[in-house]
Amino acid sequence: APAPAPAPAPAAAAAAEPTPAASDASPAAPSVLSPTDALLLGLASQRSIIVKDHFLGGPAAAATLAGLRRLREDGRLRQARMGRGLGRYAQSDYRGDEICFGSEVPEGERAFMRGLERRVAGLVAELQEKVHASPGPLRAAISSSTSVQIARYPAGGARYARHRDRRSRGIPVAGAEKERLYTAIYYLNPDYADPEHGGKLRFHFDDADAWDVAPLMDRLVVFRSDLTEHEVLPSFGDRWAITTWIYAAASTASSQTPAPRPPHPALVPPSSTPAAAPSDATPSPRIEARASPAPPLPVSVAEVRPSLAERIFVSIIAYRDSETWPTVFDLYATAAQPGRVHVGIVWQADVLGEDEALFVQAGKEALRRMQPAWRRNVRSMVVDPAAAAGPVPARSAAQRCLYGGEEFYLQLDSHMRFRPHWDAYLLDQLRLCAAPKPVLSAYPAPYTLPYGEGHDFEVLPTLLVPLAFKEDGALRQRGRMLSAISASPTPSPLWAAGFSFSSALILQEVPYDPSLAQLFNGEEVSMAARMYTHGWDFFAPGQQVIYHLWTRDHRPVFWELNETPASTPDRDSKSDREPEPTPGTHTYNLSPSLRGGTTRTEARKRSLAQLAELLAGAGPRGSSCGLGEARTMANFAARVGVDFETKSLLPGAENGRLPETRFHNHGVRERLNQLLGQF
């Protein structure tokens, strides 16, 4: 459907001053920028937009369009792709244009571009001269280096989702790396009609304000590449554009960004400044995609203006993990709508001892840096790490004590990173699942520390498949890399505890069983069996959504605890005083599940015996912590492709009953398959 009527542009943010029509593209063509234009484009923190009509003049514009159409007839345009290296991919519902770079047009066929090239060269010279003379700090930052991209958006709804123009990688100018500073888009659409043709360029100033620019014939639009978030609305008629990026020294351009990505809270020295009090009047802010180095996820048109009624409860359990606060910070910073995200953290940390500075002080600093609307949505509880009973009782505590009635449920580990728009994408994917009660789940691709620019972010999805039965009788599973991303989720035979997204109805039907203490290997297959027999089906998202820190080098693990009775941890005199918890936190103890002096080894043996009984189908059916009645354990075993009695895999189980051609099994991803198979 056509876009709604645009909001008026802020007065100081845009200037539209048509220049006289140019009869040709000679070097003597009139000036492009007025003094006001130069001032606006030179302001370091201003998202200025300059619109110029009649840029080349009628005959020159028509000749340029004819040249573009010849390129298409010659087959020089190709589907636009995103990412880099082996991770490059096409995603037409996120970016649907066909492109060709100016450098790919042979010299003998470039005559139709000469007029535009001369006019843009004049624009660059004016930027260098007039912005240098303006009072802003960008003087002498603009180089003569440019790059050109030709784009056609086919009729039928082709679009480019909300984004910023990113730094161009490896563009050397005078021996120094450059990045985009200004974007100049020239439009060539002679029969454009509003609103039937769509395809407007929408600029976003915040969640409430946007400004639409129609892609009219012979119109030029200039704006700051690093500050201005924009999108191409769905186009219902062929839409032609030539984009020129004007470069500046990387150090200069990046220094002009008004709100650089803050350091992760765990890396920031503790601060004594108290967290600001939340205000109910504070609107839910949106952190833009530049807060994350990961590539953004596609978002459907329906999710551009979503309802905050679709609240998401995010359950995180953390055992003395220094990556927890960075995980929470990145979770909010990359969400399309942070206001709908509600986090519950179960801290298993010695807040009175060696973990105090790392968790309490770092937590206060993290909350101070977070927006008030985010802070009031973070709930947490503290558990003595000496009483830690493994992931199952901790996840049970999060569900029973921290869930606040939200409509959707996301379960995570405490060491994750997120692609921008993860929340909107997961909601989109859940709607596409061909099942009444779907669960999105997979083993995420890895990230490494330090986290930041330069990572090779994998986008291809993984599918969970059985690996083998180990000595303790528990089924191990692994994630296999699929060969391509897909628009819809892929049915999965198994489920992952560290990444699971579904309706929150699952918390009522299949809650965690707190009695399964000290169980690590076995958590996932037991929950998968219970969910499947209650009628839930598993799906792998169409591409990577979340990244996981698979190495444990940065953190302790709960099985570091010795064989003292788990219910009576030794405490020194510091137990006589109450801890000073992170704001919004209360203390809790998981030890009731291990009463009576039971050692951790004994508790684990008991849990494994309980697991074996459940997988044999001998446990109670229909209870809150037992198997369901919608399907049988025989149905579950057949879906997974295993025989739980003989502890063996059936033919085809290793690929989830998919053709082997669906998997990517060579090159750099072989190591990832090996890594994901270890856990």
N, C-alpha and C positions, 0 to 999 in steps of 0.2 A: 504494500500500500504506500502511497506517497507520504513523504515525511510531513509531520505537523508544521504549522506555521512557525517559522524561526523566531526566537527571541531577539530583540534588538541588540545590536552590538554595543558594548560599552563605549562611551564616547571617546575615551583616551586610547582604546585598544585598536581602532581601525581608522584608516583614512582612505576615502575614495575620491580621487581627483582625476577625472578623465583627461588625457592628453589629447592634443589635436591629432586628427587622423594623419598617418604618414602615407604618402603616395608611393613610397618605395622604401627599401631597407638600406639606404645609403648611409655612410658614416655621418652625414650631416643631419640625420634624423633628430627630432626635438628631444630635449631632456626628458628623462623618465621620472626622476625624483624631484619633488619640491623640497624646500628647506624643512617643511613640517614632516614629510616622509622620512628624510634623513635623520631628523631628531628622534622620531618614534622608533625607527629601526636601530638606532644607536643606543637606546636605553638598555642597560644590562638586564633588568628584570622584567621588561615589558613584553607581553605577547602581542606584538604589533602586527597588523595585517594591512597591506597596501594593495588596493585593487586599481588596475589601469585598463581602461577600454581603448579600442582602436590602436592596439600596440604596434602592429605592422601596417595596417591599412588593408582595405578590401582585396585588391588584386594579389598582394604578396601573401596574405593569409590563405586565399583560395589556392595559390600555387603550392603552398606548404602542405595543405590538406591533401591535394592530389598526390604529392610525393609519399605521404603516409599510406594512402590507399594502395599505391604501387608496392610498397613494402609488404603489405598484407597479402596482396595477390601473388607476390614472389615467395610467400611462405617464410618470411624472415621473423615473424612474430611467434612467440612461444608462451606457454603458460608460465606466469610468474611463480617463483619459488621463494621459500623462506629458509632460514637456517644457513649453515655453512658446512663445507666439507662433505663427508659421508652422510651428515645429518640433514642435508638439504631436502626439502619436501614441498609438494604442492598441496594447498588446502583451499579449494575453490569457495567454500562457504565462508572463509575468513578473508581471502584475497582472490578475486576472480578475474583479474585483468590479464591481458596478453601483452608482452613487452618485447622490446628490442633496445639495446643500448646504442647510443649514438656512435660509439667507437666501433660498433660492429657493421656499420653501413660503409660499404667500399667507397673509397675516395671518388671514384668516377660516378657515383650515384648520389653524391651529397649536395648537388646544386640546389635542390629545393630547400635545404637547411641553411644556406648561406645568409639569407636575409635575417633570420632569427638569431643566428650565431653573432652577427654584427651588432644587432640591437642588444643582445644579452651582454656582449663584451662592453658596450657602452654603459649598461646598467652596473656592471662590476666596477668599471672605472669611476662611476659616480659614487658608488658605495665607498670605494677607497678614498675618494676626495672629500665627499660631504660628511660621511660618518667620521672620518679622521678629524674634520673641522668641528664636529659637534662636541658638546661637553661630556659625552658619555665615555666610559673607560674602554670602548672597543677600538679606539684609534690605532691605526697601523696593524690591526689584527687580520684584515681581509686580504687573501691572496688572489692571484689571477687564475688559480686552478679551478676548473669546473668539470662536472660530469653530467651526461645527458641521458635521459631514459624516455623512450617513446612508449605510450600505453594506450591500449584500446580496451574499453569495458564493453563486452558484448551485451546486447539487449537480452532481457530475461532475468534481470535481478543481480547481475554481477556487482560486487561491492568490495570495499577494503575497510575492514573493521578499524575501530578506534586505535590510534597509535601515534607515535612520534617518529620523525625521520631520524634514523640512527647514524652513528659514526660510520663512515665508509672505511673499511679495513684495508690497510696496506696501500694507500694512495700516496706515493712519495712525491713531494714537491720540495726542491732544493735540499734534498737529503733528510727532510723531516716529515714525520707522519702528520697528515692533516685530517680534519674531520669537518662534517657539514656544519655550516653556520647559518646560511640562508637557503631557503627553497623558493624557486621561481617556477610557477606552473603556468603554461600557456595553453589555452583551450581553443579547439577547432571544431565547433559543432554548429554548423550554419542553420540547421532547422530545429534547434532546441526549443521545446515548448514546456512550460511549467504549468501544472505539475506532472503531466502525463509521462514525460521522459525521465523524471527522477535524476539520479546521479549527481546531486548537489554535493559540494565540498562543505562539510559541517565542521566548524571550529568549536572546540569545547573550552570553556573558561573555568567552569567548576561543575558540580552536579546539577545546578539549576540553570545556568546560562549557556546558550549555544548560539552560533550565528551561521547561517547558511549562505553560500555563495554559488550562484548558478554558473555552470560551465559554458558561458556564452562564447560565440565565435569571436576570435581576435581579442580575447580578454587575458590579461596577465595578473596573477596573484603572487605577492611576495610576502614571506613571513620568516621568522626565526625558526630554524630547523630544530634546535635543541630545547625550545621552550613551548612550542605550540602543538597541542594535541589536536588531531583532526581525524576525519574518516570520510570515505566516499560512500554516500548513501546508495541503496540499490538502484541500478540503472536499467531503464526499460526501453532505451534506444541506444544505438551505438554511440559511444562516448570517447572522443579522442583528446589526448593531452600530451604535451611534451614538458617534462620536468627537467629543470637545470638546478643542480646543487652547487652552491658557491662555498668554497672551503676556507678555513682559517686554521692557524696553528692549533693543535689539539689542546695544548696547555692553556691557551687564551680562551678558546671556546668553552672548555669545561669550567673555567673559572667564572664564567658569566652565568652559570646555572644558579638560580636563586635558592633552590632547596636541594643541595646535594644529598645523596643517600647517607643517612647517619650511620656511624659504626654500630656493630652489633653490641647490645648492652653488656654482654658478658666480657667484652674486651675494653669496656670503659671503666676508668677508676671509679670506685664508690664515691657517691656524692651525698652530702648531708642535707641537700635541698629537699624539702618534703614534696611529695607528689601533690599536684594541684587537685583541689576538690572537684569531682565530676559535677557537671551542670546538666540538668535535664533539658535546658534550652539549647545546648550545643548540638548542631546538626551532625548527622553521621558523615564523616569526611571520606573522601576517596583518595587513596594514595595512587599516583599515576604509575604506569607500567615501568617508568625509568627507575623506580625503586628496586627493581630486580634485574640482574643480568640475564636471567633465563628468558627464552623466547615466549611471547604471549600465546595463550590458547585462543582458538576461535570462539566467538560468541554469537549466538543466533540473534536475528533481528528482534525476537521476542524478549531477549535478555538485555537489550540496550537500556530499557527503563523498567527494571524488574520491581516486584513488590517486596518490601521488607517483611511482609508476612511470612515469607519462606525462610524462617529462621533455621540456623544450622548449629547444633550442639557439637562441639569438637572435644572429644575425650582424649587426654594425653596423660600417660603415666611416666614418671621419671625417677630413675634410681641414680642419684648423685651425678646427674648428667649436666655438664657445663653447656651443652648445646640447647638446653630447654628454652631459655629466654630468647636466644636467637631464632629458634623455631617459632615461638609465639609471635615475635615481632614480624618475621617474614610472612607468617600466616595472614596477619592483618594488612601488611604493606602491599601484598599482591592480590588481595581480594577485590573483585569488581564492586562489591557492596559490603564494606567492612561492618556496617551497622547490623547486618543480619547474622554475624558470626559471634557465637557465645562459646567461651572456652572454659573447660573444667580440667584442672591439673591436680593430679595426685603426686605430691612431692614425697619421695622417700629419701630424706636428707637429714644430716646431723646439723640442724639449724643452730644448736647451742655450741657447736664445736668447730671442727675444721671446715665445715661447709657453710658457716655463717656468712662470711664475706662473699663467697661465690654465689649463694642462692638468695639470702635475705637482702644484702646490700645491692647486689646486681639486679635483683628483682625490683627494688624500690627505684633504682635508676631507670630500669626499663619502663616501669609504669609512669615515671615522670616524663619520659620522652614520648610516650604514647598519647594519642589524642584522648581527651576525656571520654568521648563516646565509646572508645575501645576499652578503656580501663574498667568502666563499670560493667562490662560484659565478661570480665575475667574472674572466675571463681576458682579457689584452690583449697587444698587440705594438706596437712603435714603428717607424715608417718615416720616414726622412728626407724631409721634404716636397719637397726639391729633386729627389728621385728618384721622386716620385709619377708613376705611369703610367696614371692614370685609374681608374674604378670597377671594371673587369673584373679586372685583376690583383689589386687590393685585396680584392675579394670572394673570389677564388680563394685568396688567402693565408689569409683567415679560415676558409674551408672546410678547407684542408689542414693548417693549423697549430693552430687553436683548437677545432675540433669535438671533443667528448669522448664520442661514442657515444650521445648522447641519442636518444630515439625520434621526436621531431618537430623541424621546422626552420622558424624564422621569420626572414625576411630583412627588414631595415629600413634606413632612412636614419638619419642622426645628429641629426635635428631633428624629433622626433615627440612627441605626447602621446597618452594612452590613456584609454579609458573603463573604469571599474571593472568587473572580472570579465572582462577581454578574453581571458584564457587559457582560462577555462572556456567562454566563448562560441565561441571559434574551434574548440576541440575538439568542441563540440556541432555546429557548422556543418559541420565536415569529415565527421562521421559521416552527415550528411544528404545529402551530395553523391551524385548518381546516376552514379557512375563508379568503377571499381576503383582508379584512381590519380588522385585529385583534388588540385588546388592552389587555395587561396583567394587571390584577388589583386584589387586595385582601386587606383585613385588616391584617396587619402583627401581628405576635406574639409579646409579650411585652419584653422589657428589663427594668432593674432597675438601679438606681444609688447607689453607684458608679459602673461604668461599668468596667468589667475586668474578670480575671480568676475566676472560681468558678460558673459562671452562668450556669444554666441548659438550654441550647439553644434548643428550640423546632424546629423540622425540618418538622413535618407534616404540610401540607398546610391547608388553610382555604378557604371556599367558601362563597361568599356574597349572602345572602338571605333576603327577606323582613321580617320585625319584626312586625310592627303595624303602623297605622296612629295615630298621636298624636293630641292634642287639636288644634294646629295651622293648621291642615290639611295636614302637610307634612308627607311623608312616611319615617319611620325610617327603618334602615337595620342593620344586624349584620353579623359577620363572624362565620361560623360553622366549627369546626375542622373535617377534613376528617380522615378516619381511616388508610390511608396508603399514602405514597408518590407514585408518578406515573412518568413514563418517559415523558409523554405528558401532556400538559395543559388540564384542565377540563373546559368545557363551563360554563359560569357564567351568571346568569340573571341580575346582577347589577354591579356597578362600584364604586371604592373608589377614592376620590380626593387626599388622602395622599400617594398613591402608584399607579401610572399609567404609563405603558410603551407601546409605539407604534411607528409607523412611524411618522415623523414630518409633514407629510401631514395633520394630524389631526388639526394642528394649522391654516391651511388655510381653511379647511372645517368646523371645529367646534371650533372657538375661544371662549374664555370666554366673557360673556356679562358684560361690566364694569358698566352697569346701575343697576345691582342687588346688591345694597348696603345693608350692615348690615344683610346679609343672611348667616346663618350658617347651620341649619337644612333645607335642601332643595337644597343646592348646588349640592349634588351628584345625586339626582334623576333628577334634571333639566338637568344637563350635560349628564346623561345616556340617557334620552329621546331624546335629540338632537343628540347625537352620533349614537344611534340605528336607528333613522329615517334617518340619513345620510348614513346608510349602514355599520356602524362599529359594530363588535361583541366582547363580553367580554369573557375573559378566566382567570382562576386562575392558576398560575404557579404550576408545579408538586410538589414543596416543598417550604418551607419558604425561602425567599431570603433576606428579610429586617426585622429588629426589630424596634419597635415603643415604645416610652416612653408614655404610656397611662395616667399616672398620671400627673396632672397639678400643683403639689405642688411647682415645681421649678421655675415657671414663672407666670407673669401676663397674663390676657386674654383680648382681644380687647373690650369685653362688660363691662370691668371695667369702661369705660368712662361714664361720667355723661350726663345729658340731655341738656347740652349747645348745641347751633347750631353747627353741625358738620363742617360747612364750614368756621367758623370764630373762630378757637381756640384761647384761651387767651395765650398771649406770654409776657414775661417780657423783660427787657432791653437786655438780652442775644440774642434776635432775631436780634439786630442791627449788629451782627457780623456773618460772614459766618462760618459754621462748618468746622472742619478739617477732611474730610472723610477718610475712609480706602482707600488705593491706589486702583485705578480703579473704584472708586465710584462717582456717581453724585447724586444730590438731586432731589427730585420729590415730587409732592403733589397729593394725590388722591382726594382731596376735590372737584374738578370740578363735580364729580358725585353727590354732595350733595349741590349744590348752592342754594341760596335763603333762608338761615336760617332754613332749614329743620332739625328737630331733628332726632336723631337716631331711635327713636320709629316710627316716621312718615315714615322714609326711609324704615324701615323694613316692615311695613304694606304695603307700596307701592310695595316692592319686592315680598312679599308673594302673593299679588293680581296678579302681573305679572306672578308668578310661577303657580298659579291656572289656569290662562288663558292658559298658555302653555300646562299644563297637560290635560286640557280639549280639546286640539287640536284646540283651537280657535285662536291661535296666527298666525303670518305670516309664510308662508312656503317658503323654498328656500332662505331665507335671511341669512346673515352671523351669526346672533345671534338668529335665529329662528329654527323651526323644519325643517327637511330635507324632501325630496320627494321620497327617496328610499323605505321607509316604512311608515306606518301610526302609530298614537298613539294607535290605537286598537291593532296593531301588538305588540307594546311595552308592553302594559298592559297584553296581553296574554302571552308574554315571561316571564314577571316578575311574573305573577300569581296573579294580583290584579285587583280590580275594582276601578278606580279613582273617579267615580261618587258617588258610595255608600261608599267609603273609607273602603273597606273590602278586606281581603285576600281570595283567592280561595283555594280549597283543594289541598294540595301538595305544596303550595308555600313556606312553611317553610323549605322544604328541596331542593328547586330548581328543583323539579321534579325528583330528584335522589332517588334511594332506600334508606331507612333508614339505611340499613347495610353499606352504604358508609361513615357513620359519626361515629366519636368517641365521645361517650356521657357519659363517666363515668370516675372515678378516678381523677387524678390531673388535667386533662384538662377541667373538668366541670367548674372550676373557671375561666379558660381562656375564655370559651364560654360566661359565664356571663359577664366578663369584656368587651369583644368585643361587646357584645350586648348593652352596655350602651352608645355607641357613634354613 
